[in-house]
């Protein structure tokens, strides 16, 4: 009788101390986003010292307005695959923006959105800027 009680007690204690299998919460998927760059064409010529005017459009399917304060970066390619930020802009309520950039040397230009927990990251089309 004592042995049965001891075994039952140890079994109960073992159940209390056994790790509980964690159930993973379903992963929330970020909404796909789009990012467009309009600088006047796929290749733009610019005189040294002039500013380049760009237009950007940032969106997510099914949404007319994105959350305010989402930062979009204008970047230039500085190496074979390295991009560096030259300008930061927060999206307006209609998800479009314009900017004037000074670019001192010929470079490839793109827009980049790093993503959030709600919106997926995105990159725009690439525009070649030729400074003459």
JOGI-V904320 format. One record per pair of residues at least 4 apart in sequence whose ideal C-beta (glycine too) atoms are under 8 Angstrom apart, sorted by the first residue. I is the first residue (numbers start at 1). J is the second residue. D is the distance in Angstrom with one decimal. If there is no record, write none. Layout:
BEGIN
((I:J:D) (I:J:D))
END
This chain:
BEGIN
((1:5:6.4) (2:6:6.1) (3:7:6.3) (4:8:6.2) (5:9:6.3) (6:10:6.4) (7:11:6.3) (8:12:6.4) (9:13:6.3) (10:14:6.2) (11:15:6.6) (12:16:6.6) (13:17:6.3) (14:18:6.1) (28:117:7.1) (30:115:6.2) (30:116:7.1) (30:117:6.6) (30:118:6.2) (30:119:5.7) (30:120:4.1) (31:60:4.7) (31:61:7.2) (31:62:8.0) (31:63:7.4) (31:118:6.3) (31:119:5.4) (31:120:6.4) (32:60:6.8) (32:61:6.1) (32:120:5.3) (33:58:6.8) (33:59:6.7) (33:60:5.0) (33:113:6.3) (33:115:7.7) (33:119:5.0) (33:120:5.4) (33:121:7.5) (33:122:4.3) (34:57:7.7) (34:58:7.3) (34:59:5.0) (34:60:7.5) (34:61:7.7) (34:122:6.2) (35:56:7.1) (35:57:7.4) (35:58:5.3) (35:59:8.0) (35:72:6.9) (35:111:5.2) (35:112:7.5) (35:113:5.5) (35:122:4.1) (35:123:6.3) (35:124:4.3) (36:56:6.8) (36:57:4.4) (36:58:7.9) (36:111:7.8) (36:124:5.6) (36:125:6.7) (37:54:6.2) (37:55:7.7) (37:56:5.9) (37:109:7.1) (37:110:6.3) (37:111:4.8) (37:124:4.0) (37:125:5.5) (37:126:7.9) (37:127:5.8) (38:54:6.7) (38:55:4.3) (38:56:7.5) (38:57:7.6) (39:44:5.1) (39:52:6.2) (39:53:7.6) (39:54:4.7) (39:55:7.7) (39:109:6.8) (39:127:4.5) (39:129:7.3) (40:44:5.4) (40:53:7.9) (41:127:7.4) (42:125:7.7) (42:127:6.2) (42:128:6.7) (43:127:7.2) (43:128:4.5) (43:130:6.6) (44:52:6.6) (44:127:6.0) (44:128:7.2) (44:129:5.3) (44:130:7.0) (45:130:4.9) (45:132:6.0) (46:50:5.3) (46:52:5.5) (46:103:6.6) (46:129:5.9) (46:130:6.9) (46:131:5.3) (46:132:7.2) (47:131:7.5) (47:132:6.0) (48:104:6.9) (48:131:5.4) (48:132:7.1) (49:102:8.0) (51:100:4.3) (51:101:6.3) (51:102:5.4) (52:100:7.0) (52:101:4.9) (52:102:7.7) (52:103:5.8) (52:109:7.8) (52:129:6.3) (53:98:6.6) (53:99:7.4) (53:100:5.4) (54:74:6.9) (54:98:6.9) (54:99:5.4) (54:100:7.9) (54:101:6.4) (54:109:7.6) (54:111:8.0) (54:127:8.0) (55:96:6.9) (55:97:7.4) (55:98:5.2) (56:72:6.1) (56:89:7.2) (56:96:6.7) (56:97:5.0) (56:98:7.6) (56:99:7.3) (56:111:5.3) (56:124:7.2) (57:95:6.5) (57:96:5.0) (58:66:6.6) (58:70:7.1) (58:72:5.8) (58:91:5.3) (58:95:4.8) (58:96:7.5) (58:97:7.9) (58:111:7.9) (58:113:6.4) (58:122:7.5) (59:63:7.1) (59:66:7.1) (59:95:5.3) (60:66:6.0) (60:119:5.8) (65:93:5.6) (65:94:7.0) (65:95:6.8) (66:70:5.9) (66:91:5.9) (66:95:5.1) (66:119:7.1) (67:118:7.0) (67:119:7.8) (68:90:7.2) (68:91:7.0) (68:92:7.9) (68:93:6.4) (69:90:5.5) (69:91:7.7) (70:90:6.7) (70:91:4.9) (70:113:6.9) (70:116:7.0) (70:119:6.9) (71:88:5.4) (71:89:7.1) (71:90:5.6) (71:91:7.9) (71:113:7.7) (71:114:7.7) (72:88:7.4) (72:89:5.5) (72:90:7.7) (72:91:6.2) (72:97:7.2) (72:111:5.5) (72:112:7.1) (72:113:5.2) (73:85:4.6) (73:87:6.9) (73:88:5.4) (73:89:7.9) (73:111:7.0) (73:112:4.8) (73:113:7.5) (73:114:7.6) (74:85:7.3) (74:86:5.5) (74:87:3.9) (74:88:7.8) (74:89:7.4) (74:99:6.7) (74:101:6.0) (74:109:6.6) (74:110:7.7) (74:111:5.9) (74:112:8.0) (75:83:4.2) (75:84:6.1) (75:85:5.5) (75:86:6.6) (75:109:7.2) (75:110:5.5) (75:111:7.4) (75:112:5.2) (76:83:7.0) (76:84:6.2) (76:86:5.6) (76:103:6.9) (76:107:4.1) (76:108:6.6) (76:109:5.6) (76:129:7.9) (77:81:7.8) (77:82:6.9) (77:83:5.6) (77:107:6.1) (77:108:4.2) (77:110:7.8) (77:126:8.0) (78:82:5.2) (78:83:7.2) (78:84:5.1) (78:107:7.7) (83:110:7.0) (83:112:6.9) (85:112:7.8) (86:101:6.6) (86:103:7.5) (87:99:6.1) (87:101:5.6) (89:97:5.1) (89:99:5.7) (91:95:5.3) (91:96:7.8) (91:97:6.3) (92:96:6.3) (92:97:5.7) (101:109:7.7) (103:107:6.2) (103:109:7.2) (103:129:5.3) (103:131:6.2) (104:131:6.7) (105:131:5.6) (106:128:7.6) (106:129:6.3) (106:130:4.8) (106:131:5.0) (107:129:5.6) (108:126:5.1) (108:127:7.2) (108:128:5.7) (108:129:7.4) (109:126:7.0) (109:127:4.9) (109:128:7.7) (109:129:5.2) (110:123:5.8) (110:124:5.2) (110:125:7.1) (110:126:4.9) (110:127:7.3) (111:123:7.0) (111:124:3.9) (112:121:7.7) (112:122:7.6) (112:123:5.2) (112:124:7.4) (113:119:7.3) (113:121:5.9) (113:122:4.6) (113:123:7.6) (114:121:5.5) (115:119:6.1) (115:120:5.3) (115:121:3.3) (115:122:7.5))
END
